[in-house]
Amino acid sequence: MKKMLFIAAAVILLLAFVGGAIFYGTQKTEQAGQLAYENKSALVREHSRVLGHADARVEIVEFIDPACGTCRHFYPLVKEMLAAHPDRIRLVLRYAPFHQNSDYVVALVEAAAKQDKYWQTLEALLAAQDDWVVNHAVQPERVWRHVEGLGLDLAQLRSDMDAPDIAGLIAQDMADVSTLNVSKTPEFFVNGKPLPSFGYEPLKKLVDEVLASEYR
């Protein structure tokens, strides 16, 4: 009898714990959604890099750290979504350079944009990330070997990295990171809504729901 009571008590405690965790997660998601709704202007800025059609039904805003391994993993998956739904999904990239020296790489890819080589440079660096990120810190001297074959004027690139407008856009993105309480990367918002939980499946599900709503 005592054993049964002990088991019953343990089950009740487990259910209470699970229920509390679900409630906390739901509450946290609702708070994040409300925060994003109240600060819509912090999601997309004029300087934000955009891939996809301007009139796309679905807008994925991603806060990315070029030195983040998970960001590297997600990048081709998100591009596959765009390729599967051309003109219906667009990607907006924002920066959250949390890793040590990651702002150096952000400045580099933004300087490459001045030579119309933004996406090529970003993708080349993501592909080679294992070489220039060591112990979660960017090694600036290792970055350059991976942009040498992209047709960039490297002297101009180094000069442009120090441009005030690039420093300003990094500062603005970090201010928006704080406003939206972004604490990890990649962080996604789909049409202004944060993911209910982190992962590719929650992202895909939210995107699919918005796409499906077109035909209702």
C-alpha positions as CSV (number, residue, x, y, z in Angstrom):
1,M,0.0,0.0,0.0
2,K,2.8,2.4,0.9
3,K,4.6,1.6,-2.3
4,M,1.5,2.4,-4.3
5,L,1.0,5.7,-2.5
6,F,4.7,6.5,-3.1
7,I,4.3,5.8,-6.9
8,A,1.1,7.8,-7.0
9,A,2.7,10.8,-5.3
10,A,5.7,10.5,-7.7
11,V,3.4,10.5,-10.7
12,I,1.5,13.5,-9.4
13,L,4.7,15.4,-8.8
14,L,5.9,14.5,-12.3
15,L,2.7,15.7,-13.9
16,A,2.8,18.9,-11.9
17,F,6.4,19.5,-13.1
18,V,5.5,18.8,-16.8
19,G,2.4,21.0,-16.5
20,G,4.4,23.8,-15.0
21,A,7.1,23.5,-17.7
22,I,4.5,23.7,-20.4
23,F,2.7,26.7,-18.8
24,Y,6.1,28.5,-18.4
25,G,7.0,27.8,-22.0
26,T,3.7,29.0,-23.3
27,Q,3.8,32.1,-21.1
28,K,7.4,32.9,-22.3
29,T,6.3,32.5,-26.0
30,E,3.4,34.8,-25.4
31,Q,5.6,37.4,-23.8
32,A,8.1,37.2,-26.7
33,G,5.2,37.6,-29.1
34,Q,3.8,40.7,-27.3
35,L,7.3,42.2,-27.2
36,A,7.8,41.7,-30.9
37,Y,4.3,43.2,-31.6
38,E,5.0,46.3,-29.5
39,N,8.4,46.8,-31.2
40,K,7.6,46.0,-34.9
41,S,10.1,48.6,-36.1
42,A,12.9,46.7,-34.4
43,L,12.4,43.6,-36.6
44,V,13.4,45.1,-39.9
45,R,15.6,48.1,-40.6
46,E,16.3,49.9,-43.9
47,H,19.9,48.5,-43.9
48,S,18.8,44.9,-43.3
49,R,19.9,42.4,-46.0
50,V,17.0,40.8,-47.8
51,L,16.8,37.7,-49.9
52,G,13.5,37.1,-51.8
53,H,10.6,39.1,-53.3
54,A,9.6,42.3,-51.6
55,D,5.9,41.3,-51.8
56,A,6.4,37.8,-50.4
57,R,3.6,36.4,-48.2
58,V,6.0,35.1,-45.6
59,E,8.8,37.2,-44.1
60,I,11.4,35.3,-42.0
61,V,13.5,37.6,-39.9
62,E,16.6,35.9,-38.7
63,F,19.0,37.2,-36.1
64,I,22.3,35.6,-37.1
65,D,25.9,35.4,-35.7
66,P,28.3,34.5,-38.5
67,A,30.4,32.6,-36.0
68,C,27.5,30.5,-34.7
69,G,27.6,26.9,-35.7
70,T,23.8,26.5,-35.5
71,C,23.4,29.5,-37.8
72,R,25.6,27.8,-40.3
73,H,23.5,24.6,-40.0
74,F,20.2,26.5,-40.5
75,Y,21.3,28.7,-43.4
76,P,21.0,26.2,-46.2
77,L,17.7,24.9,-44.7
78,V,16.2,28.3,-44.8
79,K,17.5,28.8,-48.4
80,E,15.7,25.5,-49.3
81,M,12.5,27.0,-48.0
82,L,13.0,30.0,-50.2
83,A,13.8,27.9,-53.2
84,A,10.7,25.7,-52.7
85,H,8.4,28.8,-52.6
86,P,9.9,31.4,-54.9
87,D,8.3,34.9,-54.6
88,R,6.3,33.7,-51.5
89,I,9.0,33.8,-48.9
90,R,11.7,36.3,-48.2
91,L,14.5,36.3,-45.7
92,V,15.7,39.3,-43.7
93,L,19.0,39.0,-41.9
94,R,19.8,40.9,-38.7
95,Y,23.0,40.6,-36.7
96,A,23.5,39.4,-33.1
97,P,27.3,39.0,-33.0
98,F,27.5,37.3,-29.6
99,H,30.7,35.4,-30.2
100,Q,34.1,37.0,-29.5
101,N,35.2,39.1,-32.5
102,S,32.1,38.2,-34.5
103,D,31.5,41.9,-35.1
104,Y,34.7,41.8,-37.2
105,V,33.1,39.3,-39.6
106,V,29.9,41.3,-39.7
107,A,31.9,44.4,-40.7
108,L,33.7,42.3,-43.4
109,V,30.5,41.0,-45.0
110,E,28.9,44.4,-44.9
111,A,32.0,45.9,-46.5
112,A,31.7,43.2,-49.2
113,A,28.2,44.5,-49.9
114,K,29.7,47.7,-51.0
115,Q,31.3,45.7,-53.8
116,D,28.0,43.8,-54.5
117,K,29.5,40.6,-53.0
118,Y,27.5,40.3,-49.8
119,W,25.8,36.9,-50.2
120,Q,28.8,35.3,-51.9
121,T,31.1,36.4,-49.0
122,L,28.7,35.4,-46.3
123,E,28.2,31.9,-47.7
124,A,31.9,31.4,-48.3
125,L,32.6,32.3,-44.7
126,L,29.8,30.1,-43.3
127,A,31.2,27.2,-45.3
128,A,34.7,27.7,-43.9
129,Q,33.5,28.5,-40.3
130,D,35.4,25.6,-38.8
131,D,38.7,27.1,-39.8
132,W,38.2,30.7,-38.5
133,V,36.2,30.0,-35.4
134,V,38.4,28.4,-32.6
135,N,37.0,27.7,-29.2
136,H,33.9,29.8,-30.0
137,A,36.0,32.9,-30.8
138,V,36.7,34.4,-34.3
139,Q,40.3,34.4,-35.4
140,P,40.4,37.4,-37.7
141,E,43.7,36.5,-39.3
142,R,42.1,33.2,-40.6
143,V,39.1,34.9,-42.2
144,W,40.9,36.5,-45.1
145,R,42.1,33.3,-46.9
146,H,38.4,32.4,-47.5
147,V,37.5,35.6,-49.3
148,E,40.5,35.8,-51.6
149,G,38.9,34.0,-54.5
150,L,35.7,36.0,-54.6
151,G,36.9,38.8,-56.9
152,L,36.9,41.4,-54.1
153,D,39.3,44.4,-53.8
154,L,40.8,43.3,-50.5
155,A,42.5,46.7,-49.8
156,Q,39.2,48.5,-50.3
157,L,37.4,45.8,-48.2
158,R,39.7,46.5,-45.3
159,S,39.2,50.2,-45.6
160,D,35.4,49.9,-45.8
161,M,35.2,47.7,-42.7
162,D,35.9,50.9,-40.7
163,A,33.2,52.9,-42.3
164,P,30.9,54.8,-39.8
165,D,27.8,53.5,-41.5
166,I,28.8,49.9,-40.9
167,A,29.6,50.6,-37.2
168,G,26.2,52.3,-37.0
169,L,24.2,49.4,-38.5
170,I,25.9,46.9,-36.1
171,A,25.1,49.2,-33.2
172,Q,21.5,49.5,-34.4
173,D,21.1,45.7,-34.7
174,M,22.5,45.2,-31.2
175,A,20.1,47.8,-29.8
176,D,17.2,45.9,-31.5
177,V,18.6,42.6,-30.1
178,S,18.2,44.1,-26.7
179,T,14.8,45.6,-27.4
180,L,13.5,42.2,-28.6
181,N,15.2,40.3,-25.9
182,V,17.1,38.1,-28.4
183,S,19.4,35.9,-26.3
184,K,20.6,33.2,-28.8
185,T,21.2,32.7,-32.4
186,P,19.7,31.9,-34.7
187,E,16.5,33.6,-33.5
188,F,13.6,33.6,-35.9
189,F,10.4,35.7,-36.3
190,V,7.9,34.7,-39.0
191,N,5.6,37.6,-40.0
192,G,6.5,39.2,-36.7
193,K,5.9,36.1,-34.6
194,P,8.6,34.3,-32.6
195,L,8.9,30.5,-32.8
196,P,6.9,28.7,-30.1
197,S,10.0,26.5,-29.6
198,F,13.4,26.4,-31.1
199,G,14.2,24.1,-34.1
200,Y,13.7,23.6,-37.8
201,E,10.4,21.8,-37.5
202,P,8.7,24.7,-35.5
203,L,10.1,27.1,-38.1
204,K,8.8,25.1,-41.0
205,K,5.5,24.6,-39.4
206,L,5.0,28.3,-38.7
207,V,6.0,29.1,-42.3
208,D,3.7,26.4,-43.7
209,E,0.8,27.8,-41.7
210,V,1.2,31.2,-43.1
211,L,1.5,29.9,-46.6
212,A,-1.6,27.8,-46.2
213,S,-3.6,30.8,-44.9
214,E,-3.4,32.3,-48.4
215,Y,-6.0,29.8,-49.7
216,R,-8.5,30.0,-46.8
